[in-house]
Amino acid sequence: IKYRGEICTKTTKKIIACLLILMMTASILAGCSQRFDCSGYIKGMLDAMYKGDFARHVTDTQTSKDEVEEIYLEGIDIESQVLLDFLGLTKEDLPDDVYNEVMELMKDIYSYSKYEVKEADKDGYVDIVITPIDIYNDVYEEIMNFGTEFAERNNNYEFSDYTDEEYIHAFMDPVIEIFRKHLDPIAYSDPVTITVHVVPDSNNVYGITDEEQQEIDMTLINYTLD
């Protein structure tokens, strides 16, 4: 198991930003920012991207639920790989059933996303007050202790007769359980306010910049280990 002060890599950040661009540039609506519900649009996007609540965003973007859900699941897939990176593993290290459990865990973690979208001003600026999920710092000590114990058991040849799949289960099943124990109540760090600017481009497509999109995503979960 490896641990770093910054969990999310630059490569992962770039992938996340690209996914968010797909999400945010889907809305084609007419009218100026005063007539367009900028705050509602941002709230709908956040609900779809992090909580799996697609209703508002499907309406705003005039796309199908399946399309929006696909982008949501792509985001969950990336975040699941970030969690594995925290453990020093990759998606390729896990059998499908274990990776699916990690995906389900990530959905549950994101369901605790905490944000308040303020009313937009007349120019389309919207404040988002995000209270970052701080689960990585919360589980850190317990994961470290488990990793030390697991290494000792491994050095004592406890798993010598295990298949590769059984070995991964012996490691990942307790790790997933540790994360799940820390879901209720889940830990948060101090609130952060992000201001985004919702404006149409030359084609009347409403959205925010990729930098703003990435800032939101990197704030929802605290990736910096204390």
KEKOLMI-381840 format. One record per atom (N, C-alpha, C): residue number from 1; residue in one letter; x, y, z. Coordinates in pm, whole numbers, padded with zeros to 5 digits. Atoms other than C-alpha are relative to their C-alpha. Layout:
BEGIN
 resi resn     px     py     pz
  NUM    A      X      Y      Z
...
end
This chain:
BEGIN
 resi resn     px     py     pz
    1    I  00086 -00119  00000
    1    I  00000  00000  00000
    1    I  00089  00123  00000
    2    K -00077 -00124  00000
    2    K  00133  00344 -00083
    2    K -00091  00116  00037
    3    Y  00076 -00117 -00043
    3    Y  00024  00680  00055
    3    Y  00074  00124 -00043
    4    R -00062 -00124  00043
    4    R  00088  01024 -00083
    4    R -00080  00116  00058
    5    G  00068 -00117 -00053
    5    G  00006  01371  00038
    5    G -00112  00047 -00090
    6    E  00103 -00041  00096
    6    E -00195  01439 -00276
    6    E -00046 -00124 -00074
    7    I  00049  00126  00053
    7    I -00414  01147 -00381
    7    I -00021  00006 -00151
    8    C  00042 -00008  00140
    8    C -00538  01268 -00717
    8    C  00117  00047 -00087
    9    T -00110 -00035  00088
    9    T -00276  01273 -00994
    9    T -00042  00103 -00104
   10    K  00030 -00098  00104
   10    K -00250  01539 -01264
   10    K -00072 -00065 -00117
   11    T  00067  00070  00109
   11    T -00351  01280 -01523
   11    T -00146 -00020  00030
   12    T  00138  00020 -00039
   12    T -00665  01197 -01332
   12    T -00078  00130 -00005
   13    K  00067 -00129  00003
   13    K -00747  01565 -01294
   13    K -00037  00038 -00143
   14    K  00026 -00034  00140
   14    K -00720  01609 -01671
   14    K -00117 -00080 -00053
   15    I  00111  00084  00045
   15    I -00955  01316 -01734
   15    I -00131  00051  00058
   16    I  00120 -00052 -00065
   16    I -01204  01454 -01482
   16    I -00048  00127 -00071
   17    A  00036 -00124  00067
   17    A -01195  01793 -01651
   17    A -00065 -00027 -00135
   18    C  00056  00033  00132
   18    C -01262  01636 -01991
   18    C -00142 -00054  00013
   19    L  00134  00052 -00022
   19    L -01563  01447 -01854
   19    L -00098  00111  00032
   20    L  00088 -00110 -00039
   20    L -01703  01762 -01701
   20    L -00033  00090 -00118
   21    I  00028 -00078  00120
   21    I -01668  01945 -02031
   21    I -00116 -00062 -00076
   22    L  00110  00069  00066
   22    L -01894  01681 -02186
   22    L -00132  00029  00070
   23    M  00121 -00019 -00079
   23    M -02141  01732 -01904
   23    M -00054  00141 -00015
   24    M  00043 -00138 -00011
   24    M -02149  02108 -01908
   24    M -00035  00065 -00133
   25    T  00025 -00065  00129
   25    T -02162  02180 -02280
   25    T -00119 -00061 -00072
   26    A  00113  00066  00064
   26    A -02475  01977 -02347
   26    A -00124  00087 -00009
   27    S  00122 -00079 -00009
   27    S -02726  02250 -02270
   27    S -00008  00103 -00111
   28    I  00020 -00096  00108
   28    I -02858  02440 -02571
   28    I -00135  00068  00024
   29    L  00120 -00073 -00038
   29    L -03106  02701 -02457
   29    L  00011  00145 -00044
   30    A  00000 -00138  00048
   30    A -03208  03044 -02578
   30    A -00018  00096  00116
   31    G  00025 -00104 -00098
   31    G -03216  03371 -02387
   31    G  00124  00047  00070
   32    C -00114 -00055 -00073
   32    C -02987  03588 -02179
   32    C  00007 -00060  00139
   33    S -00021  00062 -00130
   33    S -02852  03495 -01836
   33    S -00108  00039  00099
   34    Q  00106 -00040 -00092
   34    Q -03129  03692 -01664
   34    Q -00121 -00091 -00013
   35    R  00116  00086  00023
   35    R -03390  03461 -01819
   35    R  00033 -00146  00027
   36    F -00042  00137 -00021
   36    F -03189  03141 -01783
   36    F  00028 -00022  00148
   37    D -00017  00030 -00142
   37    D -03193  02979 -01438
   37    D  00141 -00057  00022
   38    C -00140  00041 -00015
   38    C -02816  02971 -01385
   38    C  00019 -00085  00125
   39    S -00016  00074 -00125
   39    S -02840  02855 -01023
   39    S -00064 -00139 -00010
   40    G  00068  00129  00017
   40    G -03089  02582 -01109
   40    G  00078 -00094 -00088
   41    Y -00081  00080  00091
   41    Y -02869  02465 -01391
   41    Y  00119 -00061  00073
   42    I -00116  00049 -00075
   42    I -02563  02437 -01164
   42    I -00044 -00106  00102
   43    K  00050  00098 -00097
   43    K -02766  02258 -00894
   43    K -00035 -00132 -00068
   44    G  00035  00121  00074
   44    G -02902  02013 -01151
   44    G  00122 -00076 -00047
   45    M -00124  00064  00044
   45    M -02553  01947 -01287
   45    M  00068 -00071  00115
   46    L -00064  00060 -00116
   46    L -02412  01883 -00938
   46    L -00076 -00124  00048
   47    D  00082  00113 -00043
   47    D -02702  01655 -00845
   47    D  00021 -00120 -00092
   48    A -00019  00109  00096
   48    A -02652  01453 -01164
   48    A  00139 -00060  00010
   49    M -00139  00045  00005
   49    M -02273  01436 -01148
   49    M  00042 -00074  00126
   50    Y -00050  00054 -00125
   50    Y -02236  01348 -00782
   50    Y -00102 -00084  00078
   51    K  00101  00072 -00078
   51    K -02566  01216 -00645
   51    K -00084 -00095 -00083
   52    G  00076  00090  00085
   52    G -02703  01029 -00943
   52    G -00146  00037 -00014
   53    D  00137 -00051  00017
   53    D -03016  01245 -00951
   53    D -00002  00077 -00132
   54    F -00015 -00052  00135
   54    F -03057  01312 -01321
   54    F -00117  00086 -00050
   55    A  00125 -00057  00051
   55    A -03408  01460 -01347
   55    A  00018  00143 -00052
   56    R -00011 -00141  00039
   56    R -03325  01834 -01356
   56    R  00098  00015 -00117
   57    H -00103 -00018  00102
   57    H -03013  01796 -01570
   57    H -00046 -00055 -00135
   58    V  00056  00052  00125
   58    V -03194  01582 -01828
   58    V -00086  00105 -00067
   59    T  00086 -00106  00054
   59    T -03447  01862 -01870
   59    T  00082  00117 -00050
   60    D -00080 -00116  00037
   60    D -03188  02140 -01877
   60    D  00083 -00025 -00126
   61    T -00090  00029  00112
   61    T -02961  01967 -02128
   61    T -00072 -00055 -00122
   62    Q  00079  00056  00110
   62    Q -03241  01824 -02342
   62    Q  00066 -00126 -00055
   63    T -00060  00128  00037
   63    T -03063  01488 -02344
   63    T -00073 -00111  00074
   64    S  00068  00113 -00062
   64    S -03172  01140 -02243
   64    S  00062 -00032  00136
   65    K -00050  00045 -00131
   65    K -03139  00997 -01894
   65    K  00118 -00093 -00018
   66    D -00109  00095  00023
   66    D -02917  00723 -02036
   66    D  00132  00072 -00029
   67    E -00121 -00074  00034
   67    E -02671  00978 -02176
   67    E  00060  00065  00125
   68    V -00048 -00065 -00122
   68    V -02648  01169 -01848
   68    V  00053 -00103  00098
   69    E -00044  00105 -00092
   69    E -02621  00848 -01647
   69    E  00134 -00059 -00043
   70    E -00127  00052  00049
   70    E -02338  00726 -01869
   70    E  00117  00088  00043
   71    I -00106 -00092 -00042
   71    I -02136  01039 -01790
   71    I  00022 -00010  00151
   72    Y -00011  00020 -00146
   72    Y -02213  00997 -01419
   72    Y  00083 -00124  00032
   73    L -00071  00125 -00027
   73    L -02086  00638 -01428
   73    L  00147  00009 -00042
   74    E -00139 -00022  00040
   74    E -01773  00744 -01615
   74    E  00076  00075  00110
   75    G -00061 -00073 -00111
   75    G -01704  00989 -01333
   75    G  00023 -00090  00120
   76    I -00015  00095 -00111
   76    I -01762  00716 -01071
   76    I  00116 -00095 -00028
   77    D -00111  00089  00038
   77    D -01522  00491 -01262
   77    D  00134  00067  00026
   78    I -00125 -00072 -00022
   78    I -01250  00756 -01252
   78    I  00028  00016  00149
   79    E -00020 -00017 -00143
   79    E -01305  00825 -00883
   79    E  00033 -00132  00069
   80    S -00034  00131 -00055
   80    S -01290  00452 -00812
   80    S  00148 -00029 -00022
   81    Q -00143  00018  00027
   81    Q -00947  00447 -00975
   81    Q  00085  00090  00089
   82    V -00070 -00087 -00095
   82    V -00844  00741 -00756
   82    V  00009 -00069  00136
   83    L  00000  00071 -00129
   83    L -00944  00539 -00449
   83    L  00103 -00113 -00002
   84    L -00098  00108  00011
   84    L -00737  00245 -00574
   84    L  00143  00055  00000
   85    D -00131 -00063  00000
   85    D -00444  00480 -00635
   85    D  00044  00031  00143
   86    F -00026 -00024 -00142
   86    F -00469  00574 -00266
   86    F  00054 -00126  00068
   87    L -00042  00127 -00058
   87    L -00418  00204 -00188
   87    L  00122 -00059 -00070
   88    G -00114  00053  00075
   88    G -00136  00158 -00438
   88    G -00039 -00108 -00098
   89    L  00050  00100  00093
   89    L -00352 -00054 -00669
   89    L -00052  00067 -00127
   90    T  00062 -00049  00122
   90    T -00495 -00019 -01019
   90    T -00124 -00085 -00030
   91    K  00120  00072  00041
   91    K -00820 -00128 -01180
   91    K  00035 -00139 -00050
   92    E -00042  00126  00059
   92    E -00630 -00404 -01359
   92    E  00037 -00104  00106
   93    D -00036  00092 -00108
   93    D -00529 -00556 -01024
   93    D -00120 -00075  00056
   94    L  00119  00051 -00065
   94    L -00889 -00635 -00931
   94    L -00086 -00083 -00095
   95    P  00103  00069  00078
   95    P -01137 -00897 -01055
   95    P -00124  00089 -00010
   96    D  00115 -00088  00027
   96    D -01459 -00749 -01191
   96    D -00092  00014  00120
   97    D  00095 -00010 -00111
   97    D -01668 -00833 -00886
   97    D  00050  00093  00110
   98    V -00056 -00090 -00102
   98    V -01430 -00651 -00650
   98    V -00004  00143 -00049
   99    Y  00004 -00137  00051
   99    Y -01406 -00350 -00879
   99    Y -00142  00055  00003
  100    N  00139 -00044 -00008
  100    N -01785 -00334 -00895
  100    N -00036  00043  00142
  101    E  00023 -00040 -00139
  101    E -01788 -00321 -00514
  101    E  00062  00137  00029
  102    V -00064 -00130 -00015
  102    V -01545 -00030 -00528
  102    V -00086  00109 -00065
  103    M  00089 -00096  00069
  103    M -01775  00146 -00778
  103    M -00121  00032  00087
  104    E  00116 -00022 -00086
  104    E -02072  00097 -00545
  104    E  00038  00082  00122
  105    L -00049 -00080 -00113
  105    L -01868  00232 -00255
  105    L  00015  00145 -00041
  106    M -00022 -00137  00045
  106    M -01775  00538 -00458
  106    M -00132  00074 -00023
  107    K  00133 -00061  00015
  107    K -02139  00602 -00548
  107    K -00053  00044  00137
  108    D  00051 -00031 -00134
  108    D -02226  00590 -00178
  108    D  00077  00118  00061
  109    I -00078 -00114 -00050
  109    I -01939  00826 -00088
  109    I -00049  00129 -00063
  110    Y  00044 -00122  00069
  110    Y -02049  01077 -00351
  110    Y -00142  00039  00036
  111    S  00138 -00035 -00037
  111    S -02410  01056 -00234
  111    S -00003  00094  00121
  112    Y -00010 -00091 -00114
  112    Y -02291  01248  00074
  112    Y  00055  00137 -00040
  113    S -00050 -00130  00046
  113    S -02173  01540 -00142
  113    S -00085  00111  00060
  114    K  00068 -00108 -00073
  114    K -02258  01861  00040
  114    K  00033  00133 -00065
  115    Y -00020 -00128  00066
  115    Y -02306  02186 -00148
  115    Y -00128  00082  00005
  116    E  00113 -00094  00003
  116    E -02529  02492 -00145
  116    E  00024  00096 -00115
  117    V -00011 -00087  00116
  117    V -02588  02679 -00469
  117    V -00077  00129  00026
  118    K  00063 -00130 -00028
  118    K -02657  03048 -00412
  118    K -00068  00054 -00125
  119    E  00068 -00064  00113
  119    E -02874  03269 -00630
  119    E  00101  00070 -00091
  120    A -00089 -00066  00097
  120    A -02705  03392 -00946
  120    A -00025  00150 -00001
  121    D  00021 -00143  00018
  121    D -02648  03763 -00992
  121    D -00043  00026 -00145
  122    K  00056 -00034  00132
  122    K -02767  03949 -01301
  122    K  00096 -00033 -00114
  123    D -00098  00031  00103
  123    D -02445  03865 -01487
  123    D  00029 -00149 -00011
  124    G -00017  00144  00010
  124    G -02468  03490 -01429
  124    G  00108 -00058  00089
  125    Y -00098  00052 -00096
  125    Y -02214  03458 -01146
  125    Y -00075 -00074  00111
  126    V  00066  00084 -00100
  126    V -02307  03180 -00903
  126    V  00103 -00046  00104
  127    D -00084  00051 -00108
  127    D -02149  03107 -00563
  127    D -00048 -00140  00039
  128    I  00029  00136 -00047
  128    I -02131  02739 -00465
  128    I  00078 -00020  00129
  129    V -00065  00027 -00128
  129    V -02058  02668 -00100
  129    V  00012 -00152  00014
  130    I -00025  00144 -00005
  130    I -01900  02321 -00092
  130    I  00064 -00036  00134
  131    T -00061  00055 -00120
  131    T -01830  02129  00227
  131    T  00065 -00131 -00041
  132    P -00067  00117  00057
  132    P -01565  01879  00112
  132    P -00011 -00125  00087
  133    I -00006  00130 -00067
  133    I -01596  01511  00202
  133    I  00146 -00028  00036
  134    D -00138  00019 -00047
  134    D -01288  01423  00408
  134    D  00024 -00145  00042
  135    I -00005  00141 -00040
  135    I -01311  01044  00412
  135    I  00141 -00058 -00005
  136    Y -00134  00058  00009
  136    Y -00950  00978  00308
  136    Y  00081  00026  00128
  137    N -00067 -00027 -00128
  137    N -00811  01152  00615
  137    N -00065 -00078  00114
  138    D  00073  00067 -00107
  138    D -01079  00987  00828
  138    D  00037 -00148  00009
  139    V -00031  00144 -00001
  139    V -00989  00630  00723
  139    V  00150 -00027  00009
  140    Y -00144  00017  00019
  140    Y -00613  00689  00698
  140    Y  00065 -00090  00107
  141    E -00068  00075 -00106
  141    E -00501  00556  01037
  141    E -00044 -00146  00001
  142    E  00050  00137 -00003
  142    E -00726  00250  01024
  142    E  00052 -00080 -00121
  143    I -00053  00066  00119
  143    I -00615  00168  00668
  143    I  00148 -00032  00019
  144    M -00142  00023 -00026
  144    M -00250  00207  00769
  144    M  00020 -00119  00094
  145    N -00012  00110 -00096
  145    N -00296 -00028  01065
  145    N -00034 -00134 -00066
  146    F  00037  00123  00071
  146    F -00473 -00283  00847
  146    F  00111 -00041 -00096
  147    G -00106  00031  00094
  147    G -00198 -00260  00585
  147    G  00120 -00063  00068
  148    T -00112  00057 -00076
  148    T  00069 -00330  00846
  148    T -00031 -00142  00044
  149    E  00042  00134 -00043
  149    E -00126 -00626  00983
  149    E -00002 -00098 -00118
  150    F  00010  00087  00118
  150    F -00191 -00763  00634
  150    F  00140 -00039 -00048
  151    A -00138  00028  00043
  151    A  00180 -00737  00546
  151    A  00064 -00105  00090
  152    E -00055  00099 -00093
  152    E  00272 -00932  00858
  152    E -00058 -00139 -00027
  153    R  00064  00128  00032
  153    R  00021 -01204  00774
  153    R  00057 -00057 -00130
  154    N -00057  00044  00127
  154    N  00157 -01216  00421
  154    N  00142 -00054  00019
  155    N -00137  00044 -00026
  155    N  00514 -01245  00550
  155    N  00004 -00133  00075
  156    N  00010  00127 -00070
  156    N  00400 -01537  00765
  156    N -00062 -00110 -00087
  157    Y  00048  00097  00100
  157    Y  00278 -01715  00448
  157    Y -00144 -00044  00025
  158    E  00139  00035 -00027
  158    E -00084 -01707  00564
  158    E -00080 -00017 -00129
  159    F  00077  00002  00125
  159    F -00200 -01656  00206
  159    F  00066 -00085 -00109
  160    S -00079  00073  00100
  160    S  00039 -01898  00035
  160    S -00085 -00093 -00087
  161    D  00086  00092  00077
  161    D -00243 -02131 -00075
  161    D -00114  00072 -00071
  162    Y  00109 -00076  00060
  162    Y -00471 -01850 -00195
  162    Y  00022  00015 -00150
  163    T -00008 -00042  00139
  163    T -00550 -01794 -00559
  163    T  00017  00151 -00004
  164    D -00013 -00145  00012
  164    D -00485 -01444 -00692
  164    D -00129  00070  00037
  165    E  00129 -00062 -00029
  165    E -00856 -01368 -00670
  165    E -00031 -00004  00150
  166    E  00023  00012 -00144
  166    E -00880 -01497 -00312
  166    E  00089  00097  00077
  167    Y -00094 -00091 -00065
  167    Y -00576 -01289 -00218
  167    Y -00050  00144 -00007
  168    I  00055 -00136  00016
  168    I -00730 -00969 -00359
  168    I -00121  00019  00090
  169    H  00117 -00009 -00088
  169    H -01054 -01042 -00174
  169    H  00044  00014  00147
  170    A -00047 -00005 -00139
  170    A -00860 -01097  00150
  170    A  00048  00139  00036
  171    F -00045 -00138 -00025
  171    F -00716 -00748  00112
  171    F -00114  00100 -00016
  172    M  00095 -00105  00034
  172    M -00996 -00550 -00049
  172    M -00130 -00006  00080
  173    D  00126  00009 -00075
  173    D -01299 -00683  00141
  173    D  00008  00076  00133
  174    P -00010 -00079 -00124
  174    P -01175 -00546  00478
  174    P  00019  00150 -00026
  175    V -00021 -00141  00032
  175    V -01061 -00221  00313
  175    V -00133  00068 -00033
  176    I  00131 -00056  00035
  176    I -01405 -00163  00163
  176    I -00086  00015  00125
  177    E  00077 -00006 -00124
  177    E -01561 -00240  00501
  177    E  00046  00117  00087
  178    I -00050 -00115 -00077
  178    I -01335  00018  00668
  178    I -00059  00129 -00055
  179    F  00059 -00119  00059
  179    F -01451  00284  00422
  179    F -00148  00010  00034
  180    R  00145 -00003 -00026
  180    R -01815  00185  00473
  180    R -00030  00036  00145
  181    K  00021 -00035 -00142
  181    K -01781  00213  00852
  181    K  00010  00151  00021
  182    H -00021 -00143 -00016
  182    H -01679  00575  00800
  182    H -00099  00084 -00084
  183    L  00100 -00074  00078
  183    L -01980  00667  00585
  183    L -00104  00068  00088
  184    D  00109 -00054 -00082
  184    D -02225  00731  00868
  184    D  00044  00006  00146
  185    P -00001 -00128  00074
  185    P -02140  00983  00989
  185    P  00128  00014 -00082
  186    I -00116 -00024  00084
  186    I -01908  01084  00710
  186    I  00070  00129  00045
  187    A -00077 -00117 -00044
  187    A -01631  01334  00779
  187    A  00002  00107 -00109
  188    Y -00011 -00113  00092
  188    Y -01621  01680  00621
  188    Y  00111  00093  00048
  189    S -00093 -00107 -00036
  189    S -01361  01953  00612
  189    S -00073  00134 -00012
  190    D  00064 -00132 -00005
  190    D -01428  02328  00627
  190    D -00058  00040 -00136
  191    P  00063 -00042  00125
  191    P -01662  02480  00367
  191    P  00091  00089 -00085
  192    V -00076 -00080  00098
  192    V -01513  02634  00054
  192    V -00101  00060 -00097
  193    T  00089 -00066  00096
  193    T -01687  02889 -00170
  193    T  00070  00012 -00135
  194    I -00050 -00011  00138
  194    I -01634  02863 -00545
  194    I -00101  00083 -00079
  195    T  00087 -00082  00084
  195    T -01772  03123 -00784
  195    T  00019 -00042 -00145
  196    V -00004  00037  00142
  196    V -01861  03013 -01137
  196    V -00082  00100 -00080
  197    H  00067 -00095  00087
  197    H -01981  03216 -01432
  197    H -00073 -00077 -00109
  198    V  00082  00073  00096
  198    V -02268  03066 -01629
  198    V -00042  00094 -00112
  199    V  00028 -00088  00114
  199    V -02283  03227 -01973
  199    V -00015 -00083 -00127
  200    P  00012  00070  00128
  200    P -02386  03125 -02324
  200    P  00116  00036 -00093
  201    D -00099 -00033  00101
  201    D -02133  03100 -02605
  201    D -00071  00050 -00126
  202    S  00058 -00054  00123
  202    S -02192  03210 -02964
  202    S -00115 -00085 -00052
  203    N  00109  00089  00044
  203    N -02424  02911 -03014
  203    N -00110 -00012  00105
  204    N  00099  00004 -00109
  204    N -02631  02987 -02701
  204    N  00009 -00127  00083
  205    V -00024  00115 -00085
  205    V -02479  02689 -02522
  205    V  00051  00051  00135
  206    Y -00038 -00046 -00133
  206    Y -02470  02763 -02149
  206    Y  00099 -00095  00065
  207    G -00097  00082 -00070
  207    G -02181  02642 -01938
  207    G  00097  00086  00079
  208    I -00107 -00069 -00073
  208    I -01880  02732 -01727
  208    I  00132 -00049 -00058
  209    T -00129  00035  00057
  209    T -01509  02710 -01800
  209    T  00046 -00136  00053
  210    D -00052  00128 -00045
  210    D -01318  02384 -01775
  210    D  00077  00015  00131
  211    E -00070 -00024 -00126
  211    E -01108  02539 -01496
  211    E -00098  00003  00117
  212    E  00102 -00004 -00105
  212    E -01423  02610 -01294
  212    E -00056 -00139  00027
  213    Q  00052  00136 -00014
  213    Q -01553  02259 -01361
  213    Q  00097 -00086  00080
  214    Q -00100  00080 -00070
  214    Q -01228  02104 -01243
  214    Q  00011  00042  00146
  215    E -00009 -00048 -00139
  215    E -01220  02323 -00932
  215    E -00112 -00058  00084
  216    I  00113  00060 -00072
  216    I -01566  02199 -00831
  216    I  00032 -00145  00033
  217    D -00022  00142 -00018
  217    D -01468  01837 -00880
  217    D  00112 -00027  00102
  218    M -00113  00020 -00091
  218    M -01140  01872 -00692
  218    M -00031  00048  00142
  219    T  00037 -00051 -00133
  219    T -01321  02040 -00400
  219    T -00102 -00090  00069
  220    L  00104  00084 -00059
  220    L -01611  01795 -00348
  220    L  00057 -00102  00097
  221    I -00069  00093 -00089
  221    I -01368  01545 -00196
  221    I  00138  00058  00028
  222    N -00133 -00048 -00037
  222    N -01058  01649 -00004
  222    N  00103 -00107 -00034
  223    Y -00101  00098  00043
  223    Y -00765  01474 -00176
  223    Y  00136  00023  00067
  224    T -00128 -00029 -00066
  224    T -00492  01625  00043
  224    T  00004 -00067  00137
  225    L -00012  00069 -00129
  225    L -00380  01402  00328
  225    L  00074  00089  00100
  226    D -00060 -00084 -00105
  226    D -00300  01583  00653
  226    D  00136 -00056  00041
end
